[in-house]
Amino acid sequence: MYFITGFFGLVEDLTWGWALIPILVVFGVFITVMSGFVQIEYFTRMFRVLFTKNQTGDPNAISAREALLVSVGGRVGGGNIAGVAVAITLGGPGAVFWMWAIALIGMATSLVESTLAQLYKRSNGDGTYSGGPASYIMYGLGVKYKWLATVYALCLMFAFAFGFNAFQGNTFAGAVNDSLGVDRLWSGLGLAIITGFIVYGGIRRIAKVADVIIPIMAFIYIGLALMVILSNITEVPGVVWSIIANAFGLEEAVSGGVGAALAQGLRRGLFSNEAGLGSAPNVAATADVRHPISQGITQSFSVFIDTIIICSCTAFIILLSPIYQPGAEGIDGVVLTQQSLVSQVGNWSQYFLTFAILLFAFSSIIYNYYLGETALKVMTSKAGALHVLRLAIVVVVFLGATAPGATAVFFFSDPLMGVLAVVNLMAIMMLFPVALRVLDDFRAQLKSGVARPVFDPASFADLDLDHSAWPHAKKAVQPVGSKEGQA
C-alpha cells in the first residue's frame, strides 16, 4: 500500500505540484492571443444560450442550455464555497484577482476544447450525441493514438466517477449531519437512492434534472451574496481596492505577498472552472447545436458563471464580513464562509447555505457519473458494463457518505486528474489549428450575413467526422432577413 500511495504522490507532484498550472496558464494565454481574444469577441453572444431551446425538435436531443447547466453543475461545487475561503486565507484578498484573471484566460481554453468535442462528436442513433477528449484523440489524431484515448478514459472514470463522487457524497452527508443532525447512514441512503434514479435515466434525465436544480442553486447563492453586498454597499469600493492592491503587492495581507496571492488564485481558479482539464468537453459534446463554435461559446460562459460569478459571491461574502481577519488562523474553509454569512444576514442563512452545499454536491455527483459513462463507452459498448458502472456509482456514493474516513481510500483522484489534464492539453495543442479552421468558418458565416452559422461537415472532408451528427447541414444556410436566417 505504501508503494501505491507513494506512486500516486509522485504523479501528483509531477503534474499539479510542478508543471501543470504554469502550462495551463501559458497555453491559455496562447489560445487567447492566437484566437484573437475570442472569449471577448463573443462575450455578449454567450447570454443567448439562456433562452435557446432544442434545435432539432427531437425530444431526445440535449439543448445547448441543458448542456451548459449540466457542466455548470459539475464545475460549481463545494470548492466554490470552501475552496475560495481557503484561497483568501492563504493568499489574501489578492488571490481573488488572480482567480478572475485565470478565469478570463480559461474561457478561451474551454471554448477550444469544447469546440473540438462538438466537432468530433458521434451520433448515438437516438437523437443524442456523445464525445469528448477521447473522441477527438481517436478521430482527430488518428487510430494510432487510441491507446492515449484509453488512458484518458480510465483516468476520467476513476478520478471523477469513483473518487470525486465519494468526496461529494461525504460532503453531502457531512453538511446534513452538521446542520440538521441527520445520521450519515440515512442521508447516505437517501442520496444513493436519488442518485440511482437519476443515473439509470441516462443523460436525458440528467439534463432535465440539471435544468431545474442548477438555476435554483445559483439564484439562492447569488441572492444571499447580493444581500451582503447591498447591505455593505459603501464598503464595496474598499474591498475591490484591497483585492487589486494585494494582487500587485501594494498591500500585503498575508506572508508571501504577491507570490501567495498569485499561487492561491491560479490554483483555486483552475480547480474550480476546470478549463483545460478535459472534463467539461464530455458534456459539451452532447448538445444539439448548429455549429461547434456555438457550444464552445456556451462552455466559455460556463467558466464565467463558475468563477466570475459564483466564486466572486463567496469572496465578497467573506471580505465584507468582520469575521475575516487577514493573516489570522483558526477559521477557514466552509466554516469561514458560513460564519461570514451568518454575521451579515443572521443565523437563518446557515440553513440556506447548507441547502446550497447539498445542491452543489448532488449536481456534481450526477455530472461525475456522466463522465464515467462517457469513459466506459470508449472501452466497451456492452450494456452489462453500463449497469455495473451505475450500480458501482450508487455504492461509492453511499460508502463515501456513510464513512467519514472513506474518502481517504480515493487518494488517487487528484493525481489522475493531473494525468487527464496533461493528456487533454497535448491533444488540444495538436488539434488547435483545426479549431482555428472551425472558428474561421463561424466568423466567415457571420460576416456574410448569416445570423446563426450552420456547420457543414462536407466542407471539412479531410477530417474524420460523423456527418449524421449535423442534421442542420441539410438545410440551406440563408442570409439575414430570410425566414431560416432569423430562426
ZATITOR-441983 format. One record per residue (C-alpha): residue number from 1; residue in one letter; x, y, z. Coordinates in steps of 0.001 Angstrom, whole numbers. Example, Ala and Ser with C-alpha at 12.3 -4.5 7.8 and 13.67 -1.06 7.14 Angstrom:
! ZATITOR-441983
NODE  nr rest       X       Y       Z
NODE   1    A   12300   -4500    7800
NODE   2    S   13670   -1060    7140
! end
This chain:
! ZATITOR-441983
NODE  nr rest       X       Y       Z
NODE   1    M       0       0       0
NODE   2    Y    2889    2338     801
NODE   3    F    4268    1808   -2711
NODE   4    I     877    2637   -4284
NODE   5    T     383    5823   -2284
NODE   6    G    3980    6825   -2991
NODE   7    F    3471    6287   -6722
NODE   8    F     340    8429   -6883
NODE   9    G    2037   11035   -4727
NODE  10    L    4831   11208   -7304
NODE  11    V    2292   11538  -10124
NODE  12    E     632   14421   -8302
NODE  13    D    3992   16131   -7724
NODE  14    L    4879   15818  -11412
NODE  15    T    1563   17298  -12532
NODE  16    W    -114   19684  -10075
NODE  17    G    2968   20205   -7952
NODE  18    W    5410   21035  -10715
NODE  19    A    4447   21995  -14251
NODE  20    L     734   21663  -14924
NODE  21    I    -519   25010  -13597
NODE  22    P    2135   27071  -15462
NODE  23    I    1391   25087  -18644
NODE  24    L   -2358   25695  -18297
NODE  25    V   -1735   29413  -17822
NODE  26    V     741   29741  -20701
NODE  27    F   -1393   27697  -23078
NODE  28    G   -4494   29670  -22086
NODE  29    V   -2710   32927  -22927
NODE  30    F   -1517   31418  -26237
NODE  31    I   -5054   30370  -27209
NODE  32    T   -6433   33766  -26206
NODE  33    V   -3932   35647  -28389
NODE  34    M   -3989   33293  -31393
NODE  35    S   -7797   33187  -31446
NODE  36    G   -7999   36967  -31416
NODE  37    F   -9404   37142  -27868
NODE  38    V  -12385   35059  -28923
NODE  39    Q  -13899   34977  -25419
NODE  40    I  -14211   38765  -25509
NODE  41    E  -15327   38873  -29144
NODE  42    Y  -18348   36663  -28443
NODE  43    F  -18988   37600  -24818
NODE  44    T  -22427   39146  -25417
NODE  45    R  -23365   36183  -27610
NODE  46    M  -22854   33843  -24635
NODE  47    F  -26029   35047  -22943
NODE  48    R  -28196   33854  -25834
NODE  49    V  -27868   30265  -24636
NODE  50    L  -30057   31038  -21623
NODE  51    F  -33021   31454  -23952
NODE  52    T  -32344   28751  -26559
NODE  53    K  -34398   25616  -26924
NODE  54    N  -33892   22254  -28597
NODE  55    Q  -32673   22984  -32125
NODE  56    T  -33982   19914  -33989
NODE  57    G  -37228   19367  -32114
NODE  58    D  -36155   15799  -31308
NODE  59    P  -37407   15104  -27742
NODE  60    N  -34257   13097  -27012
NODE  61    A  -31814   15814  -28045
NODE  62    I  -29937   17822  -25413
NODE  63    S  -30215   21581  -25856
NODE  64    A  -27252   23924  -25548
NODE  65    R  -28754   25361  -22344
NODE  66    E  -29178   21910  -20788
NODE  67    A  -25576   21011  -21630
NODE  68    L  -24483   24340  -20119
NODE  69    L  -26342   23684  -16879
NODE  70    V  -25007   20133  -16555
NODE  71    S  -21457   21433  -16946
NODE  72    V  -22115   24330  -14537
NODE  73    G  -23439   21775  -12055
NODE  74    G  -20177   19877  -12350
NODE  75    R  -17899   22897  -12215
NODE  76    V  -19739   24546   -9345
NODE  77    G  -19252   22534   -6171
NODE  78    G  -18251   22768   -2569
NODE  79    G  -14946   24230   -3732
NODE  80    N  -16737   27421   -4723
NODE  81    I  -17709   27839   -1085
NODE  82    A  -14850   26226     838
NODE  83    G  -12059   26498   -1739
NODE  84    V  -12363   30248   -2237
NODE  85    A  -12266   30727    1534
NODE  86    V   -9039   28702    1711
NODE  87    A   -7522   30739   -1142
NODE  88    I   -8301   34017     649
NODE  89    T   -6995   32679    3964
NODE  90    L   -3674   31561    2445
NODE  91    G   -3271   34135    -321
NODE  92    G   -5130   37171     968
NODE  93    P   -7696   39247    -964
NODE  94    G   -5296   39427   -3936
NODE  95    A   -5987   35758   -4660
NODE  96    V   -9433   36800   -5890
NODE  97    F   -7925   38994   -8630
NODE  98    W   -5764   36163   -9964
NODE  99    M   -8764   33853   -9769
NODE 100    W  -10597   36277  -12070
NODE 101    A   -7591   36544  -14400
NODE 102    I   -7219   32795  -14875
NODE 103    A  -10962   32513  -15477
NODE 104    L  -10824   35049  -18333
NODE 105    I   -7949   33105  -19890
NODE 106    G   -9619   29777  -19182
NODE 107    M  -12710   30896  -21065
NODE 108    A  -10694   30684  -24302
NODE 109    T   -9241   27262  -23407
NODE 110    S  -12702   25935  -22591
NODE 111    L  -14048   27296  -25873
NODE 112    V  -11407   25415  -27863
NODE 113    E  -11678   22068  -26065
NODE 114    S  -15492   22151  -26180
NODE 115    T  -15465   23108  -29862
NODE 116    L  -13274   20090  -30599
NODE 117    A  -15604   17863  -28572
NODE 118    Q  -18539   19065  -30672
NODE 119    L  -16608   18756  -33918
NODE 120    Y  -15706   15099  -33379
NODE 121    K  -18904   14023  -31572
NODE 122    R  -20725   10868  -32655
NODE 123    S  -24461   10277  -33021
NODE 124    N  -25924    7572  -30774
NODE 125    G  -28715    6986  -33270
NODE 126    D  -31479    8044  -30876
NODE 127    G  -31224   11820  -31174
NODE 128    T  -28419   12101  -28622
NODE 129    Y  -24696   12545  -29118
NODE 130    S  -21537   11633  -27241
NODE 131    G  -17908   12609  -27396
NODE 132    G  -15164   14440  -25579
NODE 133    P  -11361   14338  -25416
NODE 134    A  -11279   10570  -26026
NODE 135    S  -13205   11114  -29268
NODE 136    Y  -11100   13969  -30558
NODE 137    I   -7986   11989  -29719
NODE 138    M   -9189    8922  -31659
NODE 139    Y  -10823   10695  -34603
NODE 140    G   -8757   13860  -34640
NODE 141    L   -5277   12489  -34036
NODE 142    G   -5904    9068  -35571
NODE 143    V   -6304    5403  -34650
NODE 144    K   -2661    5079  -33613
NODE 145    Y   -3486    7296  -30618
NODE 146    K   -6320    5079  -29392
NODE 147    W   -4123    3933  -26506
NODE 148    L   -3931    7548  -25361
NODE 149    A   -7717    7816  -25505
NODE 150    T   -7942    4674  -23370
NODE 151    V   -5543    6119  -20791
NODE 152    Y   -7661    9261  -20718
NODE 153    A  -10888    7266  -20306
NODE 154    L   -9517    5190  -17425
NODE 155    C   -8301    8273  -15566
NODE 156    L  -11620   10022  -16175
NODE 157    M  -13617    7113  -14779
NODE 158    F  -11565    6516  -11648
NODE 159    A  -10965   10185  -10830
NODE 160    F  -14461   11560  -11368
NODE 161    A  -16966    8698  -11338
NODE 162    F  -15445    6981   -8301
NODE 163    G  -13036    9275   -6434
NODE 164    F  -14788   12627   -6666
NODE 165    N  -18234   11073   -6199
NODE 166    A  -17052    9587   -2900
NODE 167    F  -15915   13078   -1868
NODE 168    Q  -19218   14646   -2901
NODE 169    G  -21193   12006   -1023
NODE 170    N  -19058   12734    2018
NODE 171    T  -19652   16489    1673
NODE 172    F  -23398   15950    1335
NODE 173    A  -23733   13701    4390
NODE 174    G  -21395   15843    6468
NODE 175    A  -23387   19015    5779
NODE 176    V  -26687   17309    6658
NODE 177    N  -25221   15879    9843
NODE 178    D  -23672   19163   10997
NODE 179    S  -26683   21376   10267
NODE 180    L  -29687   19103   10736
NODE 181    G  -28316   16321   12932
NODE 182    V  -29303   13569   10487
NODE 183    D  -27158   10445   10809
NODE 184    R  -24827    9777    7882
NODE 185    L  -26414    6376    7299
NODE 186    W  -29821    7842    6478
NODE 187    S  -28612   10791    4427
NODE 188    G  -26222    8469    2552
NODE 189    L  -29023    6003    1850
NODE 190    G  -31333    8752     613
NODE 191    L  -28617   10229   -1596
NODE 192    A  -27786    6797   -3040
NODE 193    I  -31444    6144   -3929
NODE 194    I  -31840    9521   -5642
NODE 195    T  -28521    9031   -7453
NODE 196    G  -29656    5616   -8714
NODE 197    F  -32892    7078  -10053
NODE 198    I  -31036    9786  -11951
NODE 199    V  -28169    7722  -13372
NODE 200    Y  -30482    4985  -14634
NODE 201    G  -32258    7647  -16645
NODE 202    G  -29105    8454  -18636
NODE 203    I  -28035   11828  -19997
NODE 204    R  -31600   12795  -20914
NODE 205    R  -32747   12606  -17296
NODE 206    I  -29513   14136  -16025
NODE 207    A  -30043   17122  -18315
NODE 208    K  -33653   17547  -17202
NODE 209    V  -32680   17458  -13528
NODE 210    A  -29841   19929  -14100
NODE 211    D  -32216   22267  -15955
NODE 212    V  -34209   22554  -12726
NODE 213    I  -31802   22365   -9790
NODE 214    I  -28838   24353  -11169
NODE 215    P  -30763   27643  -11615
NODE 216    I  -32265   27186   -8130
NODE 217    M  -28820   26512   -6673
NODE 218    A  -27248   29505   -8391
NODE 219    F  -30044   32002   -7679
NODE 220    I  -30180   31136   -3972
NODE 221    Y  -26459   31615   -3525
NODE 222    I  -26247   34732   -5693
NODE 223    G  -29251   36158   -3833
NODE 224    L  -27548   35710    -463
NODE 225    A  -24376   37326   -1789
NODE 226    L  -26324   40299   -3151
NODE 227    M  -27939   40774     248
NODE 228    V  -24488   41013    1804
NODE 229    I  -23161   43351    -900
NODE 230    L  -26151   45701    -832
NODE 231    S  -26117   45913    2959
NODE 232    N  -22433   46898    2807
NODE 233    I  -22505   48864    -450
NODE 234    T  -20360   51708     907
NODE 235    E  -17583   49258    1749
NODE 236    V  -17502   47552   -1666
NODE 237    P  -15052   50049   -3295
NODE 238    G  -12628   49464    -425
NODE 239    V  -12853   45690    -853
NODE 240    V  -12251   45973   -4605
NODE 241    W   -9203   48151   -3952
NODE 242    S   -7951   45629   -1393
NODE 243    I   -8248   42841   -3962
NODE 244    I   -6265   44802   -6573
NODE 245    A   -3700   46201   -4128
NODE 246    N   -2914   42793   -2642
NODE 247    A   -2717   41225   -6087
NODE 248    F     121   43573   -7092
NODE 249    G    1896   43978   -3765
NODE 250    L     669   47489   -2957
NODE 251    E    -650   45969     265
NODE 252    E     286   42715    1974
NODE 253    A   -2402   40843    3884
NODE 254    V    -557   37536    4366
NODE 255    S    3040   36362    4403
NODE 256    G    4184   35634     888
NODE 257    G    2555   38743    -564
NODE 258    V    2086   38704   -4329
NODE 259    G    3503   35187   -4629
NODE 260    A     966   33729   -2222
NODE 261    A   -1912   35626   -3862
NODE 262    L    -844   34532   -7353
NODE 263    A    -339   30867   -6424
NODE 264    Q   -3606   30530   -4498
NODE 265    G   -5661   32468   -7034
NODE 266    L   -4429   30490  -10019
NODE 267    R   -4811   27135   -8271
NODE 268    R   -8314   27911   -6988
NODE 269    G   -9420   29247  -10356
NODE 270    L   -8132   26252  -12312
NODE 271    F   -9531   23703   -9878
NODE 272    S  -12876   25459   -9899
NODE 273    N  -13544   26128  -13583
NODE 274    E  -11690   23015  -14899
NODE 275    A  -10761   24821  -18131
NODE 276    G   -8246   22672  -19993
NODE 277    L   -8661   19662  -17721
NODE 278    G  -10793   17783  -20252
NODE 279    S  -13861   17039  -18111
NODE 280    A  -16476   19551  -19330
NODE 281    P  -15975   18729  -23068
NODE 282    N  -17625   15339  -22427
NODE 283    V  -20850   17173  -21613
NODE 284    A  -20321   19796  -24332
NODE 285    A  -20395   17022  -26952
NODE 286    T  -23957   16026  -26024
NODE 287    A  -25559   19302  -27119
NODE 288    D  -27636   19697  -30245
NODE 289    V  -26231   22871  -31809
NODE 290    R  -25877   24318  -35283
NODE 291    H  -22131   24903  -35141
NODE 292    P  -19288   23579  -32922
NODE 293    I  -18253   27128  -32017
NODE 294    S  -21743   27759  -30614
NODE 295    Q  -21200   25182  -27895
NODE 296    G  -17638   26395  -27417
NODE 297    I  -19047   29840  -26641
NODE 298    T  -21582   28257  -24291
NODE 299    Q  -18931   26378  -22317
NODE 300    S  -16842   29521  -22158
NODE 301    F  -19847   31096  -20463
NODE 302    S  -19849   28176  -18003
NODE 303    V  -16367   29200  -16824
NODE 304    F  -17605   32775  -16417
NODE 305    I  -20560   31645  -14291
NODE 306    D  -18426   29374  -12135
NODE 307    T  -15564   31713  -11302
NODE 308    I  -16500   35310  -12108
NODE 309    I  -19991   34988  -10609
NODE 310    I  -20198   32135   -8051
NODE 311    C  -16644   32287   -6689
NODE 312    S  -16874   36083   -6518
NODE 313    C  -20047   35758   -4441
NODE 314    T  -18098   33752   -1861
NODE 315    A  -15203   36221   -1974
NODE 316    F  -17406   39255   -1261
NODE 317    I  -19339   37433    1468
NODE 318    I  -16014   36817    3243
NODE 319    L  -14241   40099    2557
NODE 320    L  -17211   42243    3585
NODE 321    S  -17538   40358    6853
NODE 322    P  -15902   41275   10188
NODE 323    I  -15167   37562   10688
NODE 324    Y  -12313   37617    8150
NODE 325    Q   -9075   38933    9594
NODE 326    P   -6086   38948    7176
NODE 327    G   -3353   36598    8333
NODE 328    A   -5459   35157   11169
NODE 329    E   -5501   31405   11679
NODE 330    G   -8106   29038   13051
NODE 331    I  -11080   29659   10752
NODE 332    D  -11012   28718    7106
NODE 333    G  -12851   26673    4517
NODE 334    V  -16610   26359    4613
NODE 335    V  -16691   27459    8276
NODE 336    L  -15266   30870    7337
NODE 337    T  -17859   31293    4586
NODE 338    Q  -20677   30139    6847
NODE 339    Q  -19717   32380    9776
NODE 340    S  -19193   35333    7444
NODE 341    L  -22680   34884    6022
NODE 342    V  -24282   34456    9447
NODE 343    S  -22607   37628   10715
NODE 344    Q  -24153   39578    7860
NODE 345    V  -27706   38277    7449
NODE 346    G  -28428   36168   10539
NODE 347    N  -28401   32571   11753
NODE 348    W  -31125   31519    9343
NODE 349    S  -28654   31882    6455
NODE 350    Q  -26629   28857    7540
NODE 351    Y  -29554   26635    6589
NODE 352    F  -29758   28210    3151
NODE 353    L  -26018   27724    2778
NODE 354    T  -26386   24080    3792
NODE 355    F  -29092   23680    1160
NODE 356    A  -26816   25239   -1447
NODE 357    I  -23991   22869    -468
NODE 358    L  -26356   19915    -820
NODE 359    L  -27387   21007   -4308
NODE 360    F  -23750   21672   -5248
NODE 361    A  -22775   18170   -4114
NODE 362    F  -25703   16480   -5832
NODE 363    S  -25215   18296   -9135
NODE 364    S  -21548   17301   -9074
NODE 365    I  -22445   13650   -8434
NODE 366    I  -24667   13377  -11497
NODE 367    Y  -22085   15241  -13588
NODE 368    N  -19287   12940  -12398
NODE 369    Y  -21421    9896  -13161
NODE 370    Y  -21945   11017  -16731
NODE 371    L  -18193   11452  -17176
NODE 372    G  -17791    7850  -16032
NODE 373    E  -20419    6693  -18516
NODE 374    T  -18662    8526  -21328
NODE 375    A  -15343    6942  -20346
NODE 376    L  -16881    3471  -20291
NODE 377    K  -18147    3834  -23870
NODE 378    V  -14567    4346  -25015
NODE 379    M  -13547     999  -23560
NODE 380    T  -16624   -1171  -24192
NODE 381    S  -20116    -971  -25706
NODE 382    K  -21594   -3889  -23724
NODE 383    A  -24838   -2950  -21972
NODE 384    G  -23940   -5117  -18984
NODE 385    A  -20879   -2999  -18272
NODE 386    L  -23045     125  -18054
NODE 387    H  -25282   -1494  -15435
NODE 388    V  -22229   -2486  -13414
NODE 389    L  -20946    1095  -13568
NODE 390    R  -24285    2548  -12454
NODE 391    L  -24510     151   -9525
NODE 392    A  -20887     871   -8586
NODE 393    I  -21556    4631   -8571
NODE 394    V  -24526    4213   -6237
NODE 395    V  -22420    2078   -3875
NODE 396    V  -19489    4525   -3964
NODE 397    V  -21776    7471   -3167
NODE 398    F  -23260    5540    -241
NODE 399    L  -19853    4493    1117
NODE 400    G  -18452    7991     739
NODE 401    A  -21424    9418    2605
NODE 402    T  -21611    6920    5472
NODE 403    A  -17939    6551    6392
NODE 404    P  -16258    9838    7469
NODE 405    G  -12812    8474    6571
NODE 406    A  -13852    6594    3444
NODE 407    T  -12684    9298    1069
NODE 408    A   -9074    8655    2138
NODE 409    V   -9297    5472      64
NODE 410    F   -9747    7610   -3048
NODE 411    F   -6428    9417   -2699
NODE 412    F   -5720    8742   -6376
NODE 413    S   -8339   11224   -7667
NODE 414    D   -6211   14390   -7815
NODE 415    P   -3154   12649   -9374
NODE 416    L   -5341   11047  -12049
NODE 417    M   -6981   14394  -12797
NODE 418    G   -3458   15725  -13333
NODE 419    V   -2816   12968  -15896
NODE 420    L   -6164   13805  -17528
NODE 421    A   -5125   17413  -17912
NODE 422    V   -1739   16519  -19422
NODE 423    V   -3325   14171  -21979
NODE 424    N   -6035   16690  -22864
NODE 425    L   -3579   19571  -23242
NODE 426    M   -1387   17523  -25590
NODE 427    A   -4428   16710  -27718
NODE 428    I   -5784   20266  -27979
NODE 429    M   -2289   21615  -28703
NODE 430    M   -2054   19238  -31669
NODE 431    L   -5615   19970  -32822
NODE 432    F   -5575   23722  -32224
NODE 433    P   -5099   24502  -35965
NODE 434    V   -8275   22507  -36678
NODE 435    A  -10160   24505  -34039
NODE 436    L   -8984   27734  -35699
NODE 437    R  -10329   26496  -39057
NODE 438    V  -13738   25907  -37474
NODE 439    L  -13586   29337  -35832
NODE 440    D  -12754   30928  -39199
NODE 441    D  -15788   29181  -40724
NODE 442    F  -18027   30583  -37968
NODE 443    R  -16655   34098  -38408
NODE 444    A  -16971   33933  -42205
NODE 445    Q  -20657   32994  -41993
NODE 446    L  -21367   35831  -39563
NODE 447    K  -19522   38249  -41840
NODE 448    S  -21545   37096  -44859
NODE 449    G  -24792   37891  -43076
NODE 450    V  -25774   34528  -41581
NODE 451    A  -27333   35290  -38209
NODE 452    R  -26854   31763  -36861
NODE 453    P  -23984   29910  -38565
NODE 454    V  -24548   26276  -39539
NODE 455    F  -21700   23778  -39642
NODE 456    D  -21399   21703  -42810
NODE 457    P  -19115   18667  -42284
NODE 458    A  -18790   18330  -46068
NODE 459    S  -16673   21486  -46017
NODE 460    F  -14163   19643  -43821
NODE 461    A  -13853   16486  -45888
NODE 462    D  -10287   15863  -44715
NODE 463    L  -11479   15339  -41127
NODE 464    D  -12939   12124  -39693
NODE 465    L  -16365   13481  -38764
NODE 466    D  -19771   11884  -38216
NODE 467    H  -21954   13633  -40804
NODE 468    S  -25147   12240  -39229
NODE 469    A  -24365   14291  -36110
NODE 470    W  -25039   17505  -38053
NODE 471    P  -28682   17401  -39276
NODE 472    H  -28761   21189  -39645
NODE 473    A  -26258   20942  -42502
NODE 474    K  -29018   19508  -44702
NODE 475    K  -30798   22833  -44611
NODE 476    A  -29507   25644  -46764
NODE 477    V  -27850   28464  -44854
NODE 478    Q  -29927   31565  -45518
NODE 479    P  -28747   35181  -45200
NODE 480    V  -30096   37612  -42636
NODE 481    G  -33634   38704  -43485
NODE 482    S  -34793   35279  -44620
NODE 483    K  -37007   33019  -42502
NODE 484    E  -34255   30483  -41812
NODE 485    G  -31685   33159  -41080
NODE 486    Q  -33928   34574  -38363
NODE 487    A  -34843   31222  -36812
! end
